[in-house]
């Protein structure tokens, strides 16, 4: 099962009032595990980046001056996500911004039913507890030391780990019945076949004289062994 963990950085909170996407980060998952394939780009928003947004992401207006417009990254982005479900922390926010950019180019918006919202998952799993990305990383013991500033690709990588934990983590489950005994890994779906029922004949492994001598020399070299302490 292919899924894409997606995160964006933006100039603000509302695409309807002129805020734009300035960074996109995506991580590919197969059966909940990262494959190593990612998509990342900065985007020139054709406007300034307010100081508040710059403080959060570290991205400035000057930095984005020579970066591509969304027009120039839309096709590689859509090709990467293809028709996979999108794992997003606070999905309505990122989907709203991505769809606003698509609509500016007269492209079809991404349907919301493609989005898996990890905020909703976290609130259902831990009602009443903080559901921010930082809080969930701390809950699951995920290293946050690299997150000095918000960054779309870094946050997508962190979210991939959070999503795995929200789905049950890297746990091994056991399933037994009268017909077979199997061990199945939740993420990799590896099934170990039952061992052969054939009974082998007993075999002996006699020690050679050299083996016995080597063992006696080793025993003699031990200082104050337990079996001599009475």
N, C-alpha and C positions, 0 to 999 in steps of 0.2 A: 504494500500500500504506500503510494507516494503522497507526501504532504510537504507544504512549503511553510516554514516559519518566516513571518514577514514583520518588519518594523520600518517606520519612517521617522525622520526628523523634519520639522516644519518651521515656518516663520512665526507661527502663533497657533491659536486654538480654533479658528473658524474659517474654513475655505470660502464660505459665502460672503465674507467681508474682505476678501482679498488675500488671505494667507495662502502660502504655497508650500509645496514639498521641496525640501532642499537635500534630502538624502534618503536612499532606499537601501535596505539590507535584507537579503533572503538566504535561508539555509534549507537545503534539501534534506528531507527525512525519507527513509524507506523503512517501513515497519517500525516507526518511532525513533529510529537511530540515525544520526547525521551520517551522510555518505561522504562528506568532504567537499561536495559541490556547493558553491555559493554564488550569489549575484550581489554586486555592490556598485553603487554609483552615487556621486554627488550631482545635484541638479541646480542649474542657475535659475533662480525664481523670477528673474527680471524685475526685482524690487529689492529694497533693503532688508537686512535681517535685523530686527529690533534687538537692542542690548539684552533684554530679558531672555530671548530665545538663544542668543549667542552665548550667554552665560551658562545656559543649560547644556548646549551641545558643543560649544567651543568653535562653532562654525561662524565665520564673519562674512559680511558683504564682500569684502576684498578677496577673500579666499575663493568665493564662488564666481568671481568675475569671469574667469576663463573656462568654467565648467559647462558641460553640454546642457541645452534646454531639454525639457521633458519630451519635446517633439523628437529629439534625437536619441532618446533612450527608451521610448515606449515600446518599440518592437522587440529589442533584446529582452526587456523586462517581461513582456507578455509571453515571449517564447520560453523564457525560463520557468515561469509559473505554470504555463500550459493550462491544463484543466484540473490541476490538483487542488485539493482543499487548502485553505490558508489558515494557519495557526497564528493568531494575533492577540496581543495583550491589549484589551479595550478595543475590540474590533471595529466598533462604530466610528471611532476617531480616525484610524488609519484608512479604513475603507472609504470614509467620507472624503478624505483628502485625495486618495488615488482616483476615485470616481470623478471628483471635480476636475482633476487634471485630464482624465480621459474625455470628459464631456467638452472641455475646451477645444479638444482636437476632433470633436464629432465622432468619437469612438464609443462603442457600447460600454456601459458601466459593468463592473464586476458584481454579480448578484450576491446579496448578503448571505444567502444560504450556503455559500462556499466557505464562509468564515467560521472558524472554531475559536470562540472567545475564551481565553484562559482566565480572564478576570471572573467570568461567570462560573467556570469550572472550580476556581479556587474558593469562591464564596459558597458554592454548594458543598464543597468538601470540608471547608473550615469556616462555618458560619460565625460571623461576629469578629473574625480575625482580620488583620490587615491583608490586603490582596495586591499590594504594589509589587513590582518585579523585584525590588530590593528585599522586601519583606519575605517573599517566597523563596528567594535565593538563600536568605539566612535560615529560613525554616528547614530547607533541604540540605543545608551545608554546602552550597555551591559557591565557589570562590568569586568574590566581588572585587578583588584587589585591583583589577585592570579597569574597573568602571569609575575612573576619575571624572569623566564627562559622559553624558549620554551619547551613544553612537549607534546608528541603525544596525550595522552588521554585528557589532559586539552584543547589543541588546538582543538581536535575533538568536545569536549563539547561546546566550544565557537562557533565553526563553525556551530554546530547544531542550535544554536540560530540565527546566522547570516543568515543561509539558510532559516529558517522560515520567517524572515523579508524580505528576497529577494523574497520569494514566495507570499508576501502580508501581512504577520504579522497576529496577532491574532485579525482580524477584523470580525465584525459581518455584514453580508450582508442581505439585505431584498429583497424578490422577491414577487411581487403582481400581480395577474391577477383576472379575473372575477370569475373563478371557485374556487380559494382558496387563502388564505393568509398564507404564511409560513415564518418562520425565520430560516435561515440556518447558522451554524457556519462553516467557510471555512475549518478549520482543522479537527474538530470532525465529520462533516457531520451530525449534529443532526437536525432533522426536527421536528418542533413543530406543531402538527395538529391544524387545525382551531377550534376555540371554538364552543361549541354546540350552535345551533340557538334557542334552546328551551327557552322561556321566563318564568321565575319563577314568582309566585305570590308575591306581595309585603308583606313583613313581618314587624311587629313592635316589638320594643324592649323597653318596658316601664321600667322606673327607679323605683326602690323600694324606700320606705321612707328612708331606711338606706343609699342608694346611694345619695339621694338628700341632706341629712344631712351632709354626708361626703364631698360632693361638696361645700356646703355652708361654712363649716369650713375651707376648703382649700382656698376659695376665700377670706375669712376674714383674713387669715394669710398672704396674699400678701401685701407687703409694697409699697405704692404709685403706684398702677397699672395705666397703660396707660389710661384706659377709664375714670379715675377720674381726669386726668390732662387736664385742659381746658385752 
